Amino acid sequence: MIHADADSFFRIEQARDIPRPLRERGARAERARSGPLSKWICVICGYIYDPAVGMPDAGIAAGTAFEDLPEDWICPECGSPKSAFEVYEA
Ligand SMILES: [Zn+2]
């Protein structure tokens, strides 16, 4: 028991000194908010990007998360940038 307590205390001290675990926690939180297979909707024209389908005609493979689309990707319907999209809660 004493050994386990000392061990967890040591891990907490480590986390304070090494920023990497904090960054990993932040990345996980971001994925949980939208989700890798969330649909995204264009607020301008209503086009819905479904990562389960992707855009095979545009070279976007099925299973490509919206977050993984190129930064210069635009809405195929109205040409709006990725910033015009928000998570679509079906
Ligand atoms: Zn659009």
PDB file of the backbone (N, CA, C, O) and the ligand in Angstrom, with CONECT records:
HET     ZN  A 101       1
ATOM      1  N   MET A   1       0.840  -1.207   0.000  1.00  0.00           N
ATOM      2  CA  MET A   1       0.000   0.000   0.000  1.00  0.00           C
ATOM      3  C   MET A   1       0.867   1.246   0.000  1.00  0.00           C
ATOM      4  O   MET A   1       0.658   2.170  -0.786  1.00  0.00           O
ATOM      5  N   ILE A   2       1.856   1.254   0.909  1.00  0.00           N
ATOM      6  CA  ILE A   2       2.735   2.418   0.996  1.00  0.00           C
ATOM      7  C   ILE A   2       3.484   2.596  -0.325  1.00  0.00           C
ATOM      8  O   ILE A   2       3.688   3.715  -0.797  1.00  0.00           O
ATOM      9  N   HIS A   3       3.884   1.472  -0.907  1.00  0.00           N
ATOM     10  CA  HIS A   3       4.633   1.545  -2.162  1.00  0.00           C
ATOM     11  C   HIS A   3       3.745   2.113  -3.278  1.00  0.00           C
ATOM     12  O   HIS A   3       4.197   2.944  -4.066  1.00  0.00           O
ATOM     13  N   ALA A   4       2.482   1.665  -3.346  1.00  0.00           N
ATOM     14  CA  ALA A   4       1.574   2.135  -4.395  1.00  0.00           C
ATOM     15  C   ALA A   4       1.334   3.643  -4.265  1.00  0.00           C
ATOM     16  O   ALA A   4       1.318   4.358  -5.267  1.00  0.00           O
ATOM     17  N   ASP A   5       1.149   4.116  -3.054  1.00  0.00           N
ATOM     18  CA  ASP A   5       0.919   5.547  -2.839  1.00  0.00           C
ATOM     19  C   ASP A   5       2.119   6.372  -3.291  1.00  0.00           C
ATOM     20  O   ASP A   5       1.969   7.405  -3.943  1.00  0.00           O
ATOM     21  N   ALA A   6       3.306   5.903  -2.935  1.00  0.00           N
ATOM     22  CA  ALA A   6       4.519   6.615  -3.327  1.00  0.00           C
ATOM     23  C   ALA A   6       4.649   6.628  -4.840  1.00  0.00           C
ATOM     24  O   ALA A   6       5.097   7.617  -5.420  1.00  0.00           O
ATOM     25  N   ASP A   7       4.259   5.532  -5.480  1.00  0.00           N
ATOM     26  CA  ASP A   7       4.383   5.423  -6.930  1.00  0.00           C
ATOM     27  C   ASP A   7       3.459   6.408  -7.635  1.00  0.00           C
ATOM     28  O   ASP A   7       3.876   7.069  -8.587  1.00  0.00           O
ATOM     29  N   SER A   8       2.206   6.519  -7.183  1.00  0.00           N
ATOM     30  CA  SER A   8       1.278   7.432  -7.847  1.00  0.00           C
ATOM     31  C   SER A   8       1.683   8.881  -7.593  1.00  0.00           C
ATOM     32  O   SER A   8       1.499   9.735  -8.460  1.00  0.00           O
ATOM     33  N   PHE A   9       2.227   9.163  -6.427  1.00  0.00           N
ATOM     34  CA  PHE A   9       2.708  10.511  -6.145  1.00  0.00           C
ATOM     35  C   PHE A   9       3.832  10.863  -7.112  1.00  0.00           C
ATOM     36  O   PHE A   9       3.903  11.982  -7.620  1.00  0.00           O
ATOM     37  N   PHE A  10       4.715   9.887  -7.361  1.00  0.00           N
ATOM     38  CA  PHE A  10       5.833  10.119  -8.284  1.00  0.00           C
ATOM     39  C   PHE A  10       5.317  10.412  -9.686  1.00  0.00           C
ATOM     40  O   PHE A  10       5.860  11.275 -10.375  1.00  0.00           O
ATOM     41  N   ARG A  11       4.268   9.700 -10.119  1.00  0.00           N
ATOM     42  CA  ARG A  11       3.732   9.914 -11.466  1.00  0.00           C
ATOM     43  C   ARG A  11       3.156  11.322 -11.608  1.00  0.00           C
ATOM     44  O   ARG A  11       3.304  11.953 -12.654  1.00  0.00           O
ATOM     45  N   ILE A  12       2.499  11.814 -10.552  1.00  0.00           N
ATOM     46  CA  ILE A  12       1.936  13.165 -10.601  1.00  0.00           C
ATOM     47  C   ILE A  12       3.052  14.194 -10.747  1.00  0.00           C
ATOM     48  O   ILE A  12       2.942  15.144 -11.522  1.00  0.00           O
ATOM     49  N   GLU A  13       4.138  13.986  -9.982  1.00  0.00           N
ATOM     50  CA  GLU A  13       5.275  14.900 -10.089  1.00  0.00           C
ATOM     51  C   GLU A  13       5.838  14.893 -11.504  1.00  0.00           C
ATOM     52  O   GLU A  13       6.197  15.942 -12.040  1.00  0.00           O
ATOM     53  N   GLN A  14       5.914  13.714 -12.107  1.00  0.00           N
ATOM     54  CA  GLN A  14       6.434  13.589 -13.472  1.00  0.00           C
ATOM     55  C   GLN A  14       5.568  14.377 -14.454  1.00  0.00           C
ATOM     56  O   GLN A  14       6.090  15.081 -15.319  1.00  0.00           O
ATOM     57  N   ALA A  15       4.259  14.260 -14.323  1.00  0.00           N
ATOM     58  CA  ALA A  15       3.352  14.916 -15.258  1.00  0.00           C
ATOM     59  C   ALA A  15       3.544  16.427 -15.217  1.00  0.00           C
ATOM     60  O   ALA A  15       3.401  17.104 -16.235  1.00  0.00           O
ATOM     61  N   ARG A  16       3.868  16.955 -14.038  1.00  0.00           N
ATOM     62  CA  ARG A  16       4.081  18.395 -13.919  1.00  0.00           C
ATOM     63  C   ARG A  16       5.321  18.835 -14.702  1.00  0.00           C
ATOM     64  O   ARG A  16       5.359  19.915 -15.293  1.00  0.00           O
ATOM     65  N   ASP A  17       6.327  17.966 -14.686  1.00  0.00           N
ATOM     66  CA  ASP A  17       7.598  18.350 -15.299  1.00  0.00           C
ATOM     67  C   ASP A  17       7.617  18.108 -16.800  1.00  0.00           C
ATOM     68  O   ASP A  17       8.318  18.811 -17.527  1.00  0.00           O
ATOM     69  N   ILE A  18       6.858  17.125 -17.277  1.00  0.00           N
ATOM     70  CA  ILE A  18       6.906  16.767 -18.692  1.00  0.00           C
ATOM     71  C   ILE A  18       5.603  17.187 -19.355  1.00  0.00           C
ATOM     72  O   ILE A  18       4.551  16.647 -19.014  1.00  0.00           O
ATOM     73  N   PRO A  19       5.633  18.128 -20.288  1.00  0.00           N
ATOM     74  CA  PRO A  19       4.397  18.647 -20.882  1.00  0.00           C
ATOM     75  C   PRO A  19       3.704  17.670 -21.819  1.00  0.00           C
ATOM     76  O   PRO A  19       2.521  17.840 -22.112  1.00  0.00           O
ATOM     77  N   ARG A  20       4.426  16.628 -22.308  1.00  0.00           N
ATOM     78  CA  ARG A  20       3.821  15.774 -23.330  1.00  0.00           C
ATOM     79  C   ARG A  20       2.503  15.118 -22.890  1.00  0.00           C
ATOM     80  O   ARG A  20       1.553  15.112 -23.673  1.00  0.00           O
ATOM     81  N   PRO A  21       2.405  14.564 -21.666  1.00  0.00           N
ATOM     82  CA  PRO A  21       1.127  13.947 -21.263  1.00  0.00           C
ATOM     83  C   PRO A  21      -0.021  14.939 -21.290  1.00  0.00           C
ATOM     84  O   PRO A  21      -1.155  14.554 -21.576  1.00  0.00           O
ATOM     85  N   LEU A  22       0.246  16.214 -20.997  1.00  0.00           N
ATOM     86  CA  LEU A  22      -0.805  17.230 -21.017  1.00  0.00           C
ATOM     87  C   LEU A  22      -1.292  17.462 -22.442  1.00  0.00           C
ATOM     88  O   LEU A  22      -2.490  17.608 -22.685  1.00  0.00           O
ATOM     89  N   ARG A  23      -0.341  17.495 -23.386  1.00  0.00           N
ATOM     90  CA  ARG A  23      -0.737  17.682 -24.785  1.00  0.00           C
ATOM     91  C   ARG A  23      -1.587  16.518 -25.265  1.00  0.00           C
ATOM     92  O   ARG A  23      -2.564  16.717 -25.987  1.00  0.00           O
ATOM     93  N   GLU A  24      -1.221  15.303 -24.868  1.00  0.00           N
ATOM     94  CA  GLU A  24      -1.980  14.127 -25.300  1.00  0.00           C
ATOM     95  C   GLU A  24      -3.392  14.170 -24.730  1.00  0.00           C
ATOM     96  O   GLU A  24      -4.356  13.801 -25.400  1.00  0.00           O
ATOM     97  N   ARG A  25      -3.502  14.630 -23.473  1.00  0.00           N
ATOM     98  CA  ARG A  25      -4.834  14.740 -22.892  1.00  0.00           C
ATOM     99  C   ARG A  25      -5.667  15.739 -23.673  1.00  0.00           C
ATOM    100  O   ARG A  25      -6.858  15.512 -23.884  1.00  0.00           O
ATOM    101  N   GLY A  26      -5.072  16.834 -24.105  1.00  0.00           N
ATOM    102  CA  GLY A  26      -5.799  17.846 -24.856  1.00  0.00           C
ATOM    103  C   GLY A  26      -6.283  17.309 -26.186  1.00  0.00           C
ATOM    104  O   GLY A  26      -7.406  17.597 -26.601  1.00  0.00           O
ATOM    105  N   ALA A  27      -5.443  16.526 -26.864  1.00  0.00           N
ATOM    106  CA  ALA A  27      -5.824  15.965 -28.157  1.00  0.00           C
ATOM    107  C   ALA A  27      -6.990  15.005 -27.994  1.00  0.00           C
ATOM    108  O   ALA A  27      -7.907  14.977 -28.815  1.00  0.00           O
ATOM    109  N   ARG A  28      -6.945  14.215 -26.923  1.00  0.00           N
ATOM    110  CA  ARG A  28      -8.045  13.273 -26.702  1.00  0.00           C
ATOM    111  C   ARG A  28      -9.347  14.018 -26.466  1.00  0.00           C
ATOM    112  O   ARG A  28     -10.398  13.605 -26.954  1.00  0.00           O
ATOM    113  N   ALA A  29      -9.282  15.115 -25.719  1.00  0.00           N
ATOM    114  CA  ALA A  29     -10.494  15.881 -25.416  1.00  0.00           C
ATOM    115  C   ALA A  29     -11.090  16.452 -26.697  1.00  0.00           C
ATOM    116  O   ALA A  29     -12.310  16.508 -26.852  1.00  0.00           O
ATOM    117  N   GLU A  30     -10.214  16.879 -27.618  1.00  0.00           N
ATOM    118  CA  GLU A  30     -10.698  17.461 -28.861  1.00  0.00           C
ATOM    119  C   GLU A  30     -11.415  16.409 -29.699  1.00  0.00           C
ATOM    120  O   GLU A  30     -12.456  16.688 -30.293  1.00  0.00           O
ATOM    121  N   ARG A  31     -10.851  15.187 -29.748  1.00  0.00           N
ATOM    122  CA  ARG A  31     -11.487  14.118 -30.504  1.00  0.00           C
ATOM    123  C   ARG A  31     -12.844  13.771 -29.898  1.00  0.00           C
ATOM    124  O   ARG A  31     -13.794  13.468 -30.621  1.00  0.00           O
ATOM    125  N   ALA A  32     -12.931  13.816 -28.570  1.00  0.00           N
ATOM    126  CA  ALA A  32     -14.183  13.434 -27.922  1.00  0.00           C
ATOM    127  C   ALA A  32     -15.280  14.447 -28.249  1.00  0.00           C
ATOM    128  O   ALA A  32     -16.457  14.095 -28.330  1.00  0.00           O
ATOM    129  N   ARG A  33     -14.882  15.713 -28.436  1.00  0.00           N
ATOM    130  CA  ARG A  33     -15.871  16.769 -28.678  1.00  0.00           C
ATOM    131  C   ARG A  33     -16.560  16.570 -30.034  1.00  0.00           C
ATOM    132  O   ARG A  33     -17.787  16.645 -30.111  1.00  0.00           O
ATOM    133  N   SER A  34     -15.795  16.320 -31.099  1.00  0.00           N
ATOM    134  CA  SER A  34     -16.400  16.156 -32.405  1.00  0.00           C
ATOM    135  C   SER A  34     -16.509  14.674 -32.769  1.00  0.00           C
ATOM    136  O   SER A  34     -17.550  14.226 -33.249  1.00  0.00           O
ATOM    137  N   GLY A  35     -15.441  13.922 -32.543  1.00  0.00           N
ATOM    138  CA  GLY A  35     -15.459  12.512 -32.899  1.00  0.00           C
ATOM    139  C   GLY A  35     -14.900  12.314 -34.289  1.00  0.00           C
ATOM    140  O   GLY A  35     -15.197  13.095 -35.193  1.00  0.00           O
ATOM    141  N   PRO A  36     -14.085  11.267 -34.478  1.00  0.00           N
ATOM    142  CA  PRO A  36     -13.401  11.079 -35.759  1.00  0.00           C
ATOM    143  C   PRO A  36     -14.358  10.809 -36.913  1.00  0.00           C
ATOM    144  O   PRO A  36     -14.011  11.043 -38.071  1.00  0.00           O
ATOM    145  N   LEU A  37     -15.565  10.316 -36.609  1.00  0.00           N
ATOM    146  CA  LEU A  37     -16.497  10.007 -37.697  1.00  0.00           C
ATOM    147  C   LEU A  37     -17.754  10.856 -37.603  1.00  0.00           C
ATOM    148  O   LEU A  37     -18.830  10.446 -38.039  1.00  0.00           O
ATOM    149  N   SER A  38     -17.603  12.057 -37.023  1.00  0.00           N
ATOM    150  CA  SER A  38     -18.736  12.979 -36.994  1.00  0.00           C
ATOM    151  C   SER A  38     -18.998  13.511 -38.396  1.00  0.00           C
ATOM    152  O   SER A  38     -18.070  13.718 -39.178  1.00  0.00           O
ATOM    153  N   LYS A  39     -20.275  13.729 -38.706  1.00  0.00           N
ATOM    154  CA  LYS A  39     -20.622  14.420 -39.943  1.00  0.00           C
ATOM    155  C   LYS A  39     -20.482  15.914 -39.719  1.00  0.00           C
ATOM    156  O   LYS A  39     -20.704  16.405 -38.613  1.00  0.00           O
ATOM    157  N   TRP A  40     -20.114  16.634 -40.764  1.00  0.00           N
ATOM    158  CA  TRP A  40     -19.971  18.095 -40.695  1.00  0.00           C
ATOM    159  C   TRP A  40     -20.884  18.702 -41.748  1.00  0.00           C
ATOM    160  O   TRP A  40     -21.010  18.176 -42.853  1.00  0.00           O
ATOM    161  N   ILE A  41     -21.520  19.817 -41.394  1.00  0.00           N
ATOM    162  CA  ILE A  41     -22.444  20.464 -42.325  1.00  0.00           C
ATOM    163  C   ILE A  41     -21.943  21.856 -42.682  1.00  0.00           C
ATOM    164  O   ILE A  41     -21.460  22.599 -41.827  1.00  0.00           O
ATOM    165  N   CYS A  42     -22.069  22.195 -43.971  1.00  0.00           N
ATOM    166  CA  CYS A  42     -21.735  23.541 -44.450  1.00  0.00           C
ATOM    167  C   CYS A  42     -22.878  24.461 -44.043  1.00  0.00           C
ATOM    168  O   CYS A  42     -24.028  24.241 -44.425  1.00  0.00           O
ATOM    169  N   VAL A  43     -22.551  25.505 -43.256  1.00  0.00           N
ATOM    170  CA  VAL A  43     -23.609  26.397 -42.776  1.00  0.00           C
ATOM    171  C   VAL A  43     -24.094  27.320 -43.877  1.00  0.00           C
ATOM    172  O   VAL A  43     -25.119  27.983 -43.719  1.00  0.00           O
ATOM    173  N   ILE A  44     -23.368  27.378 -45.005  1.00  0.00           N
ATOM    174  CA  ILE A  44     -23.768  28.245 -46.110  1.00  0.00           C
ATOM    175  C   ILE A  44     -24.825  27.568 -46.979  1.00  0.00           C
ATOM    176  O   ILE A  44     -25.853  28.169 -47.295  1.00  0.00           O
ATOM    177  N   CYS A  45     -24.569  26.307 -47.369  1.00  0.00           N
ATOM    178  CA  CYS A  45     -25.469  25.677 -48.328  1.00  0.00           C
ATOM    179  C   CYS A  45     -26.101  24.390 -47.808  1.00  0.00           C
ATOM    180  O   CYS A  45     -26.989  23.841 -48.460  1.00  0.00           O
ATOM    181  N   GLY A  46     -25.667  23.898 -46.655  1.00  0.00           N
ATOM    182  CA  GLY A  46     -26.283  22.709 -46.090  1.00  0.00           C
ATOM    183  C   GLY A  46     -25.673  21.398 -46.564  1.00  0.00           C
ATOM    184  O   GLY A  46     -26.192  20.327 -46.250  1.00  0.00           O
ATOM    185  N   TYR A  47     -24.575  21.468 -47.319  1.00  0.00           N
ATOM    186  CA  TYR A  47     -23.909  20.241 -47.745  1.00  0.00           C
ATOM    187  C   TYR A  47     -23.378  19.521 -46.512  1.00  0.00           C
ATOM    188  O   TYR A  47     -22.806  20.147 -45.620  1.00  0.00           O
ATOM    189  N   ILE A  48     -23.568  18.201 -46.463  1.00  0.00           N
ATOM    190  CA  ILE A  48     -23.099  17.413 -45.325  1.00  0.00           C
ATOM    191  C   ILE A  48     -21.946  16.523 -45.767  1.00  0.00           C
ATOM    192  O   ILE A  48     -22.078  15.719 -46.690  1.00  0.00           O
ATOM    193  N   TYR A  49     -20.805  16.684 -45.085  1.00  0.00           N
ATOM    194  CA  TYR A  49     -19.665  15.799 -45.332  1.00  0.00           C
ATOM    195  C   TYR A  49     -19.773  14.605 -44.390  1.00  0.00           C
ATOM    196  O   TYR A  49     -19.787  14.763 -43.170  1.00  0.00           O
ATOM    197  N   ASP A  50     -19.848  13.404 -44.974  1.00  0.00           N
ATOM    198  CA  ASP A  50     -19.949  12.172 -44.183  1.00  0.00           C
ATOM    199  C   ASP A  50     -18.632  11.418 -44.312  1.00  0.00           C
ATOM    200  O   ASP A  50     -18.333  10.872 -45.374  1.00  0.00           O
ATOM    201  N   PRO A  51     -17.827  11.381 -43.220  1.00  0.00           N
ATOM    202  CA  PRO A  51     -16.509  10.741 -43.305  1.00  0.00           C
ATOM    203  C   PRO A  51     -16.595   9.248 -43.607  1.00  0.00           C
ATOM    204  O   PRO A  51     -15.641   8.666 -44.123  1.00  0.00           O
ATOM    205  N   ALA A  52     -17.736   8.621 -43.288  1.00  0.00           N
ATOM    206  CA  ALA A  52     -17.887   7.198 -43.588  1.00  0.00           C
ATOM    207  C   ALA A  52     -17.941   6.968 -45.102  1.00  0.00           C
ATOM    208  O   ALA A  52     -17.617   5.884 -45.587  1.00  0.00           O
ATOM    209  N   VAL A  53     -18.356   8.005 -45.838  1.00  0.00           N
ATOM    210  CA  VAL A  53     -18.451   7.915 -47.291  1.00  0.00           C
ATOM    211  C   VAL A  53     -17.241   8.567 -47.948  1.00  0.00           C
ATOM    212  O   VAL A  53     -16.731   8.070 -48.952  1.00  0.00           O
ATOM    213  N   GLY A  54     -16.778   9.691 -47.374  1.00  0.00           N
ATOM    214  CA  GLY A  54     -15.680  10.435 -47.979  1.00  0.00           C
ATOM    215  C   GLY A  54     -16.140  11.082 -49.272  1.00  0.00           C
ATOM    216  O   GLY A  54     -17.336  11.283 -49.485  1.00  0.00           O
ATOM    217  N   MET A  55     -15.190  11.408 -50.133  1.00  0.00           N
ATOM    218  CA  MET A  55     -15.513  11.972 -51.446  1.00  0.00           C
ATOM    219  C   MET A  55     -14.631  11.278 -52.476  1.00  0.00           C
ATOM    220  O   MET A  55     -13.647  11.849 -52.948  1.00  0.00           O
ATOM    221  N   PRO A  56     -14.993  10.028 -52.825  1.00  0.00           N
ATOM    222  CA  PRO A  56     -14.149   9.237 -53.736  1.00  0.00           C
ATOM    223  C   PRO A  56     -13.831   9.974 -55.035  1.00  0.00           C
ATOM    224  O   PRO A  56     -12.728   9.837 -55.563  1.00  0.00           O
ATOM    225  N   ASP A  57     -14.789  10.760 -55.563  1.00  0.00           N
ATOM    226  CA  ASP A  57     -14.563  11.490 -56.815  1.00  0.00           C
ATOM    227  C   ASP A  57     -13.475  12.546 -56.666  1.00  0.00           C
ATOM    228  O   ASP A  57     -12.818  12.903 -57.644  1.00  0.00           O
ATOM    229  N   ALA A  58     -13.278  13.055 -55.432  1.00  0.00           N
ATOM    230  CA  ALA A  58     -12.290  14.107 -55.205  1.00  0.00           C
ATOM    231  C   ALA A  58     -11.012  13.545 -54.573  1.00  0.00           C
ATOM    232  O   ALA A  58     -10.136  14.295 -54.143  1.00  0.00           O
ATOM    233  N   GLY A  59     -10.925  12.213 -54.526  1.00  0.00           N
ATOM    234  CA  GLY A  59      -9.717  11.609 -53.973  1.00  0.00           C
ATOM    235  C   GLY A  59      -9.707  11.532 -52.462  1.00  0.00           C
ATOM    236  O   GLY A  59      -8.670  11.255 -51.860  1.00  0.00           O
ATOM    237  N   ILE A  60     -10.875  11.780 -51.831  1.00  0.00           N
ATOM    238  CA  ILE A  60     -10.977  11.665 -50.373  1.00  0.00           C
ATOM    239  C   ILE A  60     -11.528  10.278 -50.060  1.00  0.00           C
ATOM    240  O   ILE A  60     -12.684   9.980 -50.361  1.00  0.00           O
ATOM    241  N   ALA A  61     -10.703   9.437 -49.460  1.00  0.00           N
ATOM    242  CA  ALA A  61     -11.093   8.054 -49.212  1.00  0.00           C
ATOM    243  C   ALA A  61     -12.176   7.967 -48.141  1.00  0.00           C
ATOM    244  O   ALA A  61     -12.231   8.798 -47.235  1.00  0.00           O
ATOM    245  N   ALA A  62     -13.025   6.967 -48.250  1.00  0.00           N
ATOM    246  CA  ALA A  62     -14.000   6.703 -47.192  1.00  0.00           C
ATOM    247  C   ALA A  62     -13.267   6.488 -45.878  1.00  0.00           C
ATOM    248  O   ALA A  62     -12.225   5.835 -45.845  1.00  0.00           O
ATOM    249  N   GLY A  63     -13.810   7.037 -44.793  1.00  0.00           N
ATOM    250  CA  GLY A  63     -13.175   6.907 -43.488  1.00  0.00           C
ATOM    251  C   GLY A  63     -12.262   8.077 -43.156  1.00  0.00           C
ATOM    252  O   GLY A  63     -11.627   8.074 -42.101  1.00  0.00           O
ATOM    253  N   THR A  64     -12.179   9.085 -44.036  1.00  0.00           N
ATOM    254  CA  THR A  64     -11.353  10.268 -43.777  1.00  0.00           C
ATOM    255  C   THR A  64     -12.133  11.242 -42.906  1.00  0.00           C
ATOM    256  O   THR A  64     -13.168  11.761 -43.323  1.00  0.00           O
ATOM    257  N   ALA A  65     -11.640  11.489 -41.698  1.00  0.00           N
ATOM    258  CA  ALA A  65     -12.312  12.431 -40.802  1.00  0.00           C
ATOM    259  C   ALA A  65     -12.249  13.838 -41.377  1.00  0.00           C
ATOM    260  O   ALA A  65     -11.311  14.183 -42.096  1.00  0.00           O
ATOM    261  N   PHE A  66     -13.254  14.648 -41.057  1.00  0.00           N
ATOM    262  CA  PHE A  66     -13.276  16.032 -41.553  1.00  0.00           C
ATOM    263  C   PHE A  66     -11.997  16.764 -41.152  1.00  0.00           C
ATOM    264  O   PHE A  66     -11.435  17.537 -41.928  1.00  0.00           O
ATOM    265  N   GLU A  67     -11.547  16.498 -39.910  1.00  0.00           N
ATOM    266  CA  GLU A  67     -10.333  17.156 -39.418  1.00  0.00           C
ATOM    267  C   GLU A  67      -9.114  16.803 -40.261  1.00  0.00           C
ATOM    268  O   GLU A  67      -8.136  17.551 -40.285  1.00  0.00           O
ATOM    269  N   ASP A  68      -9.168  15.662 -40.954  1.00  0.00           N
ATOM    270  CA  ASP A  68      -8.012  15.213 -41.722  1.00  0.00           C
ATOM    271  C   ASP A  68      -8.067  15.680 -43.172  1.00  0.00           C
ATOM    272  O   ASP A  68      -7.148  15.402 -43.941  1.00  0.00           O
ATOM    273  N   LEU A  69      -9.131  16.385 -43.557  1.00  0.00           N
ATOM    274  CA  LEU A  69      -9.181  16.927 -44.912  1.00  0.00           C
ATOM    275  C   LEU A  69      -8.106  18.005 -45.057  1.00  0.00           C
ATOM    276  O   LEU A  69      -7.748  18.650 -44.072  1.00  0.00           O
ATOM    277  N   PRO A  70      -7.589  18.208 -46.269  1.00  0.00           N
ATOM    278  CA  PRO A  70      -6.576  19.258 -46.471  1.00  0.00           C
ATOM    279  C   PRO A  70      -7.115  20.614 -46.038  1.00  0.00           C
ATOM    280  O   PRO A  70      -8.314  20.876 -46.129  1.00  0.00           O
ATOM    281  N   GLU A  71      -6.207  21.480 -45.562  1.00  0.00           N
ATOM    282  CA  GLU A  71      -6.627  22.806 -45.100  1.00  0.00           C
ATOM    283  C   GLU A  71      -7.271  23.622 -46.218  1.00  0.00           C
ATOM    284  O   GLU A  71      -8.092  24.501 -45.955  1.00  0.00           O
ATOM    285  N   ASP A  72      -6.898  23.330 -47.472  1.00  0.00           N
ATOM    286  CA  ASP A  72      -7.457  24.110 -48.587  1.00  0.00           C
ATOM    287  C   ASP A  72      -8.689  23.431 -49.188  1.00  0.00           C
ATOM    288  O   ASP A  72      -9.160  23.810 -50.260  1.00  0.00           O
ATOM    289  N   TRP A  73      -9.198  22.426 -48.482  1.00  0.00           N
ATOM    290  CA  TRP A  73     -10.413  21.757 -48.944  1.00  0.00           C
ATOM    291  C   TRP A  73     -11.573  22.743 -48.891  1.00  0.00           C
ATOM    292  O   TRP A  73     -11.686  23.529 -47.951  1.00  0.00           O
ATOM    293  N   ILE A  74     -12.430  22.697 -49.900  1.00  0.00           N
ATOM    294  CA  ILE A  74     -13.587  23.599 -49.907  1.00  0.00           C
ATOM    295  C   ILE A  74     -14.855  22.791 -50.131  1.00  0.00           C
ATOM    296  O   ILE A  74     -14.818  21.673 -50.644  1.00  0.00           O
ATOM    297  N   CYS A  75     -15.969  23.376 -49.740  1.00  0.00           N
ATOM    298  CA  CYS A  75     -17.269  22.748 -49.928  1.00  0.00           C
ATOM    299  C   CYS A  75     -17.496  22.490 -51.425  1.00  0.00           C
ATOM    300  O   CYS A  75     -17.375  23.410 -52.233  1.00  0.00           O
ATOM    301  N   PRO A  76     -17.823  21.248 -51.798  1.00  0.00           N
ATOM    302  CA  PRO A  76     -18.015  20.937 -53.221  1.00  0.00           C
ATOM    303  C   PRO A  76     -19.259  21.591 -53.813  1.00  0.00           C
ATOM    304  O   PRO A  76     -19.395  21.676 -55.034  1.00  0.00           O
ATOM    305  N   GLU A  77     -20.165  22.052 -52.954  1.00  0.00           N
ATOM    306  CA  GLU A  77     -21.404  22.649 -53.445  1.00  0.00           C
ATOM    307  C   GLU A  77     -21.283  24.162 -53.639  1.00  0.00           C
ATOM    308  O   GLU A  77     -21.750  24.705 -54.641  1.00  0.00           O
ATOM    309  N   CYS A  78     -20.651  24.838 -52.672  1.00  0.00           N
ATOM    310  CA  CYS A  78     -20.648  26.305 -52.735  1.00  0.00           C
ATOM    311  C   CYS A  78     -19.252  26.906 -52.634  1.00  0.00           C
ATOM    312  O   CYS A  78     -19.105  28.124 -52.737  1.00  0.00           O
ATOM    313  N   GLY A  79     -18.217  26.081 -52.433  1.00  0.00           N
ATOM    314  CA  GLY A  79     -16.857  26.586 -52.430  1.00  0.00           C
ATOM    315  C   GLY A  79     -16.437  27.248 -51.126  1.00  0.00           C
ATOM    316  O   GLY A  79     -15.405  27.919 -51.089  1.00  0.00           O
ATOM    317  N   SER A  80     -17.211  27.077 -50.047  1.00  0.00           N
ATOM    318  CA  SER A  80     -16.830  27.678 -48.764  1.00  0.00           C
ATOM    319  C   SER A  80     -15.664  26.911 -48.145  1.00  0.00           C
ATOM    320  O   SER A  80     -15.531  25.705 -48.353  1.00  0.00           O
ATOM    321  N   PRO A  81     -14.822  27.606 -47.388  1.00  0.00           N
ATOM    322  CA  PRO A  81     -13.692  26.938 -46.720  1.00  0.00           C
ATOM    323  C   PRO A  81     -14.165  26.057 -45.564  1.00  0.00           C
ATOM    324  O   PRO A  81     -15.327  26.109 -45.164  1.00  0.00           O
ATOM    325  N   LYS A  82     -13.239  25.242 -45.033  1.00  0.00           N
ATOM    326  CA  LYS A  82     -13.570  24.344 -43.922  1.00  0.00           C
ATOM    327  C   LYS A  82     -14.147  25.094 -42.735  1.00  0.00           C
ATOM    328  O   LYS A  82     -14.946  24.542 -41.979  1.00  0.00           O
ATOM    329  N   SER A  83     -13.742  26.365 -42.566  1.00  0.00           N
ATOM    330  CA  SER A  83     -14.196  27.145 -41.408  1.00  0.00           C
ATOM    331  C   SER A  83     -15.694  27.414 -41.459  1.00  0.00           C
ATOM    332  O   SER A  83     -16.284  27.821 -40.458  1.00  0.00           O
ATOM    333  N   ALA A  84     -16.328  27.185 -42.642  1.00  0.00           N
ATOM    334  CA  ALA A  84     -17.766  27.410 -42.757  1.00  0.00           C
ATOM    335  C   ALA A  84     -18.565  26.186 -42.308  1.00  0.00           C
ATOM    336  O   ALA A  84     -19.796  26.200 -42.315  1.00  0.00           O
ATOM    337  N   PHE A  85     -17.853  25.129 -41.919  1.00  0.00           N
ATOM    338  CA  PHE A  85     -18.536  23.905 -41.509  1.00  0.00           C
ATOM    339  C   PHE A  85     -18.617  23.809 -39.982  1.00  0.00           C
ATOM    340  O   PHE A  85     -17.737  24.292 -39.269  1.00  0.00           O
ATOM    341  N   GLU A  86     -19.687  23.179 -39.497  1.00  0.00           N
ATOM    342  CA  GLU A  86     -19.754  22.841 -38.086  1.00  0.00           C
ATOM    343  C   GLU A  86     -20.232  21.403 -37.931  1.00  0.00           C
ATOM    344  O   GLU A  86     -20.823  20.827 -38.844  1.00  0.00           O
ATOM    345  N   VAL A  87     -19.965  20.833 -36.752  1.00  0.00           N
ATOM    346  CA  VAL A  87     -20.344  19.449 -36.517  1.00  0.00           C
ATOM    347  C   VAL A  87     -21.852  19.299 -36.685  1.00  0.00           C
ATOM    348  O   VAL A  87     -22.634  20.089 -36.156  1.00  0.00           O
ATOM    349  N   TYR A  88     -22.241  18.269 -37.431  1.00  0.00           N
ATOM    350  CA  TYR A  88     -23.646  18.041 -37.691  1.00  0.00           C
ATOM    351  C   TYR A  88     -24.158  16.983 -36.735  1.00  0.00           C
ATOM    352  O   TYR A  88     -23.747  15.824 -36.797  1.00  0.00           O
ATOM    353  N   GLU A  89     -25.063  17.390 -35.845  1.00  0.00           N
ATOM    354  CA  GLU A  89     -25.635  16.445 -34.873  1.00  0.00           C
ATOM    355  C   GLU A  89     -26.870  15.824 -35.502  1.00  0.00           C
ATOM    356  O   GLU A  89     -27.932  16.444 -35.551  1.00  0.00           O
ATOM    357  N   ALA A  90     -26.724  14.597 -35.983  1.00  0.00           N
ATOM    358  CA  ALA A  90     -27.832  13.940 -36.660  1.00  0.00           C
ATOM    359  C   ALA A  90     -28.889  13.512 -35.649  1.00  0.00           C
ATOM    360  O   ALA A  90     -29.909  12.937 -36.029  1.00  0.00           O
TER     361      ALA A  90
HETATM  362 ZN    ZN A 101     -21.392  24.712 -48.940  1.00  0.00          ZN2+
END
